[in-house]
C-alpha cells in the first residue's frame, strides 16, 4: 500500500461500504477487500490522485459480485463478464455495448488478466461516436468474485487465462486487439463486437438463464 495514503481513509471507506451491505459483510472483511483493490490498481494505474476513489468503486463492485456469488444478493437479470488481457479495449467495449443494447435485460462487467494503466484513448473516442461514454471507466483486474457472480463469461483473446468454475457458461470471441490500431480498424472491431453482443441478447431468457 502506498505510504501516502492514511490508513484512516480505508477505515472510513470500509465503514461506509459495510453499512451499505446491511450487516452482511463485516467492516474488517470490507477493509481487506478495499486495501486489496487499492493495491491491485496501484500496481498498474497511473492515476495517483484519484486512485482511492477508483479503489472504492472497484471494491464496491467486488462486494456486490461476492454477495451475488454467495446467493445473498439476487440477480434479477443475467450477469455477463467480459474478459480480455488488458481490459483497456475489447472487454470494455463489449460490456458497455451489452448494457447499452440490453436496456435492462442484462448486467455486464469487464476485467483483464493483465490490466493496463488506462483505457485506450482511441477506444474511448470511437465508442463516443455511437453515444457510449467510457471516459469514466478504468481497467480492472480479474478476480474470483467477478467470475463467481457471472452466469456467462466471455473471453476475448485470453481464454486460457480465465478460471473455469462449475455452473458458469463460457464463450470465446476471437476479436483482434484494438491497441495501436488506426481508427478505422478500431471502428471495425467495435462494430464486430456490437453485432456479437446484439446476437447474444437474443439468447437471453427473461427468467435469468442463458440458453446453451
C-alpha positions, 0 to 999 in steps of 0.5 A, spaced: 500 500 500 502 506 498 505 510 504 501 516 502 495 514 503 492 514 511 490 508 513 484 512 516 481 513 509 480 505 508 477 505 515 472 510 513 471 507 506 470 500 509 465 503 514 461 506 509 461 500 504 459 495 510 453 499 512 451 499 505 451 491 505 446 491 511 450 487 516 452 482 511 459 483 510 463 485 516 467 492 516 474 488 517 472 483 511 470 490 507 477 493 509 481 487 506 477 487 500 478 495 499 486 495 501 486 489 496 483 493 490 487 499 492 493 495 491 491 491 485 490 498 481 496 501 484 500 496 481 498 498 474 494 505 474 497 511 473 492 515 476 495 517 483 490 522 485 484 519 484 486 512 485 482 511 492 476 513 489 477 508 483 479 503 489 472 504 492 468 503 486 472 497 484 471 494 491 464 496 491 463 492 485 467 486 488 462 486 494 456 486 490 459 480 485 461 476 492 454 477 495 451 475 488 456 469 488 454 467 495 446 467 493 445 473 498 444 478 493 439 476 487 440 477 480 434 479 477 437 479 470 443 475 467 450 477 469 455 477 463 463 478 464 467 480 459 474 478 459 480 480 455 488 481 457 488 488 458 481 490 459 483 497 456 479 495 449 475 489 447 472 487 454 470 494 455 467 495 449 463 489 449 460 490 456 458 497 455 455 495 448 451 489 452 448 494 457 447 499 452 443 494 447 440 490 453 436 496 456 435 492 462 435 485 460 442 484 462 448 486 467 455 486 464 462 487 467 469 487 464 476 485 467 483 483 464 488 478 466 493 483 465 490 490 466 493 496 463 494 503 466 488 506 462 483 505 457 485 506 450 484 513 448 482 511 441 477 506 444 474 511 448 473 516 442 470 511 437 465 508 442 463 516 443 461 516 436 455 511 437 453 515 444 457 510 449 461 514 454 467 510 457 471 516 459 469 514 466 471 507 466 478 504 468 481 497 467 480 492 472 483 486 474 480 479 474 478 476 480 474 470 483 468 474 485 467 477 478 467 470 475 463 467 481 457 472 480 457 471 472 452 466 469 456 467 462 463 469 461 466 471 455 473 471 453 476 475 448 483 473 446 485 470 453 481 464 454 486 460 457 487 465 462 480 465 465 478 460 471 473 455 469 468 454 475 462 449 475 455 452 473 458 458 469 457 458 461 463 460 457 464 463 450 470 465 446 470 471 441 476 471 437 476 479 436 483 482 434 486 487 439 484 494 438 491 497 441 495 501 436 490 500 431 488 506 426 481 508 427 478 505 422 480 498 424 478 500 431 471 502 428 471 495 425 472 491 431 467 495 435 462 494 430 464 486 430 463 486 437 456 490 437 453 485 432 456 479 437 453 482 443 446 484 439 446 476 437 447 474 444 441 478 447 437 474 443 439 468 447 437 471 453 431 468 457 427 473 461 427 468 467 435 469 468 438 463 464 442 463 458 440 458 453 446 453 451 
